[in-house]
């Protein structure tokens, strides 16, 4: 009787140990999968300056996150709330300096438009250095509305096809091929778009480049951008 009980206790302990090992193994596998998924996720930096166009900022950030891209909304002048072009206040995730301290390079650097915001981006040495480093590394460098004028100011994307908000066309020098009549223009790793009304297609294009055509189509369908 004693031997039978001892065997039963031993058997139960063995089962518990085996079950614990099994659960631990599964947990480790799950953590590994999560870490792998995290590593595979593309990253994007959106730079927010005072006077940036709020629709272009929010739509771009929102859409990229829907597409599974890890987006950091970084404040050009710090992490304080930023007053945008239509008096809407947006709160950045962190300052640009902190964002770059955490991650010196992203898969995409994106500039929202807005006249004042674009001027501030054009005058920023930090932005100029960042854009040059990413362009040289073959990363995506994107701008919408008036923000392509920051490319001109910092000597980015020379010789490439770009577009912008119509009234800023005269600020795009002969170093570029200016394109009209298209919502979004892609030339290599350079992506530009025209304004608030084209922000959705700007976002979809960036999703396609970063996460694939299937993911872009999925986001478009979910948002009912077309096919309604």
PyMOL commands that set and color helices and strands:
alter all, ss='L'
color gray80, all
select helices_A, chain A and resi 2-40+54-66+96-102+115-123+125-136+148-154+166-171+196-211+213-223
alter helices_A, ss='H'
color red, helices_A
select strands_A, chain A and resi 43-48+70-75+82-83+89-90+94-95+108-111+140-144+161-162+177-178+184-187+190-193
alter strands_A, ss='S'
color yellow, strands_A
deselect
rebuild
show_as cartoon
